[in-house]
Amino acid sequence: MAGAAGNLARHRGDYGVDAPYAPMTLGGIALGMLIVSAILALAGSSLWVAFLIGGVWMALSTASFLYTTRAGKFAVWARLLRQLDLRGDERILDMGSGRGAVLMMAAKVVPRGRAIGLDLWKSADQSGNTLDAARRNADLEGVAQRVELVTGDMTAMPFEPDSFDLVLSALAIHNIANPDGRRKAIDEAFRVLKPGGRLQIADFRSTDGYASRLRELGAADVTERPLDWHHSYGGPWTATKLVSATKPAR
Ligand SMILES: C[S@@+](CC[C@H](N)C(=O)[O-])C[C@H]1O[C@@H](n2cnc3c(N)ncnc32)[C@H](O)[C@@H]1O
């Protein structure tokens, strides 16, 4: 990616692998199918073709997942952050910020602002996911002065109402297992947003529910659209969606 967004996507930190068991499972299935295909071919069964196609499909899904988590999501979020055309003094919240892939980019676009990352640091949701790993990344990216890391739950955030100009969340809310918890996270995102503030949530499922809850809460300009294949975690057939909204000014 060329230009300003391309520069923003370049990073020095290490952001791990999202949901590390997912690519391990996809890769394991791919390998198993390719081995079975070879065995069936040697045994003279015509079923080897079906297993070969399945194995290649799963191998491509594994490669797509790893590409998104290590590079593609940086390119997509760099573009989204640039498109927001921020002044540079905003307070930004990243809900479920993990090791800080999106958080550190957000901090870079607000040289006079603050970027706050809230997380429970679950290693099942991102490899090596700790507050220390996020802090190290803030140092490596040269944004530690304006990044705050808060340990907390998205469903009950320790922030005052109307505190942030921009609330972001990338591939995090779906990790809350029950629909009631996901609804509470959306309510919280809207509660802490300042009037006139903007909200951007990327996720690979439940986005219809996020959008309709935001409409119920009175959000304006609620839209839901697929992000491109760089953010697809498993292939173009599993595109992540972006829900955007604003909180009406009083
Ligand atoms: C797949 S990771 C994505 C991290 C980061 N947004 C990124 O794009 O690199 C999902 C994150 O959500 C966090 N998380 C899951 N449930 C949470 C909750 N209830 N409250 C806060 N964070 C949560 C996990 O700890 C993890 O860091």
The ligand as an SDF file (V2000), in Angstrom:
LIG
                    3D

 27 29  0  0  0  0  0  0  0  0999 V2000
   -8.4780  -11.2860   18.3610 C   0  0  0  0  0  0  0  0  0  0  0  0
   -7.8920  -10.2250   19.6420 S   0  0  0  0  0  0  0  0  0  0  0  0
   -7.8300   -8.6800   18.7530 C   0  0  0  0  0  0  0  0  0  0  0  0
   -6.9170   -7.7000   19.4380 C   0  0  0  0  0  0  0  0  0  0  0  0
   -6.7390   -6.3630   18.6990 C   0  0  0  0  0  0  0  0  0  0  0  0
   -7.9990   -5.6550   18.5920 N   0  0  0  0  0  0  0  0  0  0  0  0
   -6.1350   -6.5500   17.3310 C   0  0  0  0  0  0  0  0  0  0  0  0
   -6.8250   -6.3120   16.3260 O   0  0  0  0  0  0  0  0  0  0  0  0
   -4.9680   -6.9590   17.2610 O   0  0  0  0  0  0  0  0  0  0  0  0
   -9.3620  -10.0120   20.6690 C   0  0  0  0  0  0  0  0  0  0  0  0
   -9.0630   -9.2740   21.9890 C   0  0  0  0  0  0  0  0  0  0  0  0
  -10.2710   -9.1090   22.7290 O   0  0  0  0  0  0  0  0  0  0  0  0
   -9.9470   -9.2310   24.1020 C   0  0  0  0  0  0  0  0  0  0  0  0
  -11.1810   -9.4990   24.8620 N   0  0  0  0  0  0  0  0  0  0  0  0
  -11.9880  -10.5800   24.7630 C   0  0  0  0  0  0  0  0  0  0  0  0
  -13.0540  -10.4480   25.5790 N   0  0  0  0  0  0  0  0  0  0  0  0
  -12.9000   -9.2460   26.2080 C   0  0  0  0  0  0  0  0  0  0  0  0
  -13.6820   -8.5210   27.1690 C   0  0  0  0  0  0  0  0  0  0  0  0
  -14.8400   -9.0100   27.6330 N   0  0  0  0  0  0  0  0  0  0  0  0
  -13.2420   -7.3150   27.5630 N   0  0  0  0  0  0  0  0  0  0  0  0
  -12.0660   -6.7960   27.0910 C   0  0  0  0  0  0  0  0  0  0  0  0
  -11.2990   -7.4340   26.1800 N   0  0  0  0  0  0  0  0  0  0  0  0
  -11.7070   -8.6400   25.7540 C   0  0  0  0  0  0  0  0  0  0  0  0
   -8.9430  -10.3570   24.1290 C   0  0  0  0  0  0  0  0  0  0  0  0
   -8.2010  -10.3960   25.3280 O   0  0  0  0  0  0  0  0  0  0  0  0
   -8.0920  -10.0070   22.9090 C   0  0  0  0  0  0  0  0  0  0  0  0
   -7.0400   -9.1550   23.2400 O   0  0  0  0  0  0  0  0  0  0  0  0
  1  2  1  0
  2  3  1  0
  2 10  1  0
  3  4  1  0
  4  5  1  0
  5  6  1  0
  5  7  1  0
  7  8  2  0
  7  9  1  0
 10 11  1  0
 11 12  1  0
 11 26  1  0
 12 13  1  0
 13 14  1  0
 13 24  1  0
 14 15  1  0
 14 23  1  0
 15 16  2  0
 16 17  1  0
 17 18  1  0
 17 23  2  0
 18 19  1  0
 18 20  2  0
 20 21  1  0
 21 22  2  0
 22 23  1  0
 24 25  1  0
 24 26  1  0
 26 27  1  0
M  CHG  2   2   1   9  -1
M  END
$$$$
